[in-house]
Amino acid sequence: MTAQTAVRPRKKTFQHTLRVMWDYRWIYLMLIPCLAYFIIFKYVPMYGIQLAFKDFKLAGIAASPWNNFEHFKYMMSEPQFLPALRNTLIISFYRILFGFPFPIILAIMINEVYMPRYKRVLQTIYTFPHFLTWVVMAGIMLNLLGSTGMVRKVSEVFVPGIGENWNLMYNKNAFRTILVVSDIWKEAGWGTIIYLAAITGIDQSLYEAATIDGANRFQRIWYITLPGMINMIAIQFVLRVGAVMEGGFDQVFNLYTAPVYETGDIIDTYIYRLSFVKSTGINLGFTTAVGLFKNVINFVLLMLANGVTKALGQETVL
Amino acid sequence: MKKLLSLVLALLLVLSLASCAKTPAADKPASDAPAADQPAADAPAADAPAADAELEPIVLTQNVLNAEKQGTHARNEFVKEKFNLTYEYIPVSWGDWNEKIRTWIATDDAPDLIYWDLKAASSTEYFDWAKQGAFAPITEAKISNYPNLYDFYKTSESVAAFKVDGELYTWPASRNNPPEIDNAYTSYFTIRKDWAEKVGLYQEDNEYTWEEWKALLAAVIAQDPAGNGASNAALVLPTWGFPNGAVTFLNAPAAEGNETCSYIIDEETGLYVWPAATEAYKQAVVETYKMYQDGLIYKDNISFTGSESDDMFKAGLAFAAYNVAGSLNSWSDDMMRKGVIENKDALAPAVVYGMDGNWYMTQTEDYWCVTSFNHKITEEKMDRALMFWDFLNTTEGIRLRWLGIEGVDYKVTGENPEDVEVLWEFDEATNSYVSPYVNFEFNEANSAGLAPSGNPAEAQYQEELKQIVWDKMGEGKATVKKVDYAMSVFDGENKNKYGTFGSDAKERMIQILADPNCDPAAEWDKFIEEMMPRVQPVLDELNSGLLGK
């Protein structure tokens, strides 16, 4: 009995918690700005979620009348909503399928470069496009792929006549590919940073031992580098799946045009057009309803991905 | 160090939160302007003090374009001295203007003067907000104290259209157009006259039939008179006018203002119809398609989102740009400075007749933008703003906007506003005066209405170009597609919900253009069939509500 009492961890009392907080008061004080940020900008605005179920009036959210899910009914009846939802999911799926592995592969490749100076130059080149805005990138894309662009001119040299009726930027069948490729081009280099950091944390003696044991380069990557990165990959994957309903507004908005709406219009761009292009003006209740719809799906997917990752024995975000 | 850092961070947070707090209202609210949750009510009349009376200092907040160029020149000093009035400018840009206003109104955080790019065709929000008490009323009793504003109040169609239960909640800035142009956009194509001459198809009278116009564009593409190679372009259109500026704006049926598509009364049936569903519109779609596929309209115009069409023209890469009178002078100056053209004569305005031989002009509202008063504004502030606007419509006020300060920028030689001797330096090369205010803006003056044309500081060249277009209008050659104010501001459940479907029509037209293998007429029929279940209820509302049918 006495022994049992001795090993049982002491129950933490509220006073104990307060004492610990007092002991580390300066650390906790530094936490306040961060906490305040999340409370003010993330939690307090949640009060506004009720707008999704109300007709907004200038008198305020509380005074706005409930509307019996009218915004959700309207959302489902709008002919462009479901195509936009489908496009969002497909584009996100493509980004995960093709875009997610790319920084991992690139990070491994950069890590395998032996010359430090060359490695740094490569990293700079790959990372640079991240710092260009999508407005600039869209201009570059138009200059490359447009009707007077470089790709058309070069193509005509090899395939005469191919330039007639050239409309790569306005081809709905090519648009998703353009989105995914340009996203990889812009962001893959930046994405390698976190994976390179994970690789840096791998114990070098493992590589040395593997080399002595006769492992070739690919075996070292397969059996040491990848397993060393797997926790980071799992965390990144969970976070990426949790943002599946974010189709990349900046990119799509700057690259898309009316001819590619059928395959490129995502929920965010659709809402933008509904709010700022159509002649009826913004409907705060409706846009809140769509936002809520998106976030609920994102939340469910995040929990799902987190659960699956946990079940597979990897580190998770929650 | 750790303690100090923590304290500094915490202090910064407190300060940043404190700075977010609203400033308390300095004075009593304007008239009986209602709170946001109360219905609007009349404001009692107030006598406007004379401009030379002792005035208490007033600071007005107003959103303006190009805020960074505001408030630092002699005209602002003049306003401060004469009216004891200072402006605090809140920046907006064309891209975020309406978005910011929506946010301000929703959060009850608008400036004193809400300067607004409000169009009659998209005025649902205005009426909704006015009914909810977002704006202070501009009562007739109040505005009658300001004779120059009251003239417009009594005669303006838009003032009548924007009244809610008999009360006005926004001040439309009169375009002050000469009556002969009937508030029609003096739209034409700015062309490279030198290129047209090179291909041998220039018309001395600057008038082109539809076939002559297309032949001219085709010749430019075929002959590439400037030697631009693969980048050679014939016609470029501004974002707001693409693709309708190429054909639809120049032909029947009517469109309202700059809208690509609204509702018009069919002459045969006497009922409201959706223009996109008419044969004339379909014909325009097919013609636009042919021109685009033939390369007469620049292919990448689809991707333009800003000033690319103007930039292309000014860079010497395009033959023609859709334009309105007023830009030609600055364009030619720009192009001369950059060495793209050698003299102003290289540009000309081309008037193009429609497919049926008529010259169609699209009328716009009788105002440019509007200014509403925040419902929390004080009587004093409102009166001071109205007093200032009234002055800006006097002879002295017009000269202040055109030129600046008497004795410094001009000398008076007669009674009319234009009877002045301009004191600015004259540039022989551009045949125009060099304004010392070229890098400054005076946009707060726009709320009073645009300064009338006839500015003596404008180059004669500019006046002559405008006159070419206006003369033709005066000769009765133009068919003006009128604004229908009653239809624009009609309050109907479906119309409020769906609007004009203008952006739907524009989107589909662009989609058709981009498909080189489609049958445009068949595609348009299909589109109309898809849309009519939503359009018809709006038409039914208009026909029963406005025509009683």
Chai-1 contact restraints between the chains, C-beta under 6 A:
chainA,res_idxA,chainB,res_idxB,connection_type,confidence,min_distance_angstrom,max_distance_angstrom,comment,restraint_id
A,W26,B,K2,contact,1.0,0.0,6.0,A-B,restraint_1
A,W26,B,K3,contact,1.0,0.0,6.0,A-B,restraint_2
A,W26,B,S6,contact,1.0,0.0,6.0,A-B,restraint_3
A,L29,B,S6,contact,1.0,0.0,6.0,A-B,restraint_4
A,L29,B,A10,contact,1.0,0.0,6.0,A-B,restraint_5
A,M30,B,S6,contact,1.0,0.0,6.0,A-B,restraint_6
A,I32,B,A10,contact,1.0,0.0,6.0,A-B,restraint_7
A,P33,B,L9,contact,1.0,0.0,6.0,A-B,restraint_8
A,P33,B,L13,contact,1.0,0.0,6.0,A-B,restraint_9
A,A36,B,L13,contact,1.0,0.0,6.0,A-B,restraint_10
A,L58,B,A36,contact,1.0,0.0,6.0,A-B,restraint_11
A,L58,B,Q132,contact,1.0,0.0,6.0,A-B,restraint_12
A,L58,B,A134,contact,1.0,0.0,6.0,A-B,restraint_13
A,A59,B,A36,contact,1.0,0.0,6.0,A-B,restraint_14
A,A59,B,D37,contact,1.0,0.0,6.0,A-B,restraint_15
A,A63,B,D37,contact,1.0,0.0,6.0,A-B,restraint_16
A,L142,B,S303,contact,1.0,0.0,6.0,A-B,restraint_17
A,G146,B,D300,contact,1.0,0.0,6.0,A-B,restraint_18
A,S147,B,K299,contact,1.0,0.0,6.0,A-B,restraint_19
A,S147,B,D300,contact,1.0,0.0,6.0,A-B,restraint_20
A,T148,B,A230,contact,1.0,0.0,6.0,A-B,restraint_21
A,T148,B,S231,contact,1.0,0.0,6.0,A-B,restraint_22
A,N165,B,P516,contact,1.0,0.0,6.0,A-B,restraint_23
A,N167,B,A514,contact,1.0,0.0,6.0,A-B,restraint_24
A,Y170,B,I302,contact,1.0,0.0,6.0,A-B,restraint_25
A,Y170,B,A514,contact,1.0,0.0,6.0,A-B,restraint_26
A,T257,B,I302,contact,1.0,0.0,6.0,A-B,restraint_27
A,T257,B,S303,contact,1.0,0.0,6.0,A-B,restraint_28
A,A258,B,E507,contact,1.0,0.0,6.0,A-B,restraint_29
A,A258,B,I510,contact,1.0,0.0,6.0,A-B,restraint_30
A,A258,B,Q511,contact,1.0,0.0,6.0,A-B,restraint_31
A,P259,B,Q511,contact,1.0,0.0,6.0,A-B,restraint_32
A,P259,B,A514,contact,1.0,0.0,6.0,A-B,restraint_33
A,V277,B,S503,contact,1.0,0.0,6.0,A-B,restraint_34
A,K278,B,G499,contact,1.0,0.0,6.0,A-B,restraint_35
A,K278,B,S503,contact,1.0,0.0,6.0,A-B,restraint_36
A,S279,B,A121,contact,1.0,0.0,6.0,A-B,restraint_37
A,S279,B,S122,contact,1.0,0.0,6.0,A-B,restraint_38
A,S279,B,G499,contact,1.0,0.0,6.0,A-B,restraint_39
A,S279,B,T500,contact,1.0,0.0,6.0,A-B,restraint_40
A,T280,B,T124,contact,1.0,0.0,6.0,A-B,restraint_41
A,T280,B,G499,contact,1.0,0.0,6.0,A-B,restraint_42
A,G281,B,T124,contact,1.0,0.0,6.0,A-B,restraint_43
A,G281,B,E125,contact,1.0,0.0,6.0,A-B,restraint_44
A,I282,B,R102,contact,1.0,0.0,6.0,A-B,restraint_45
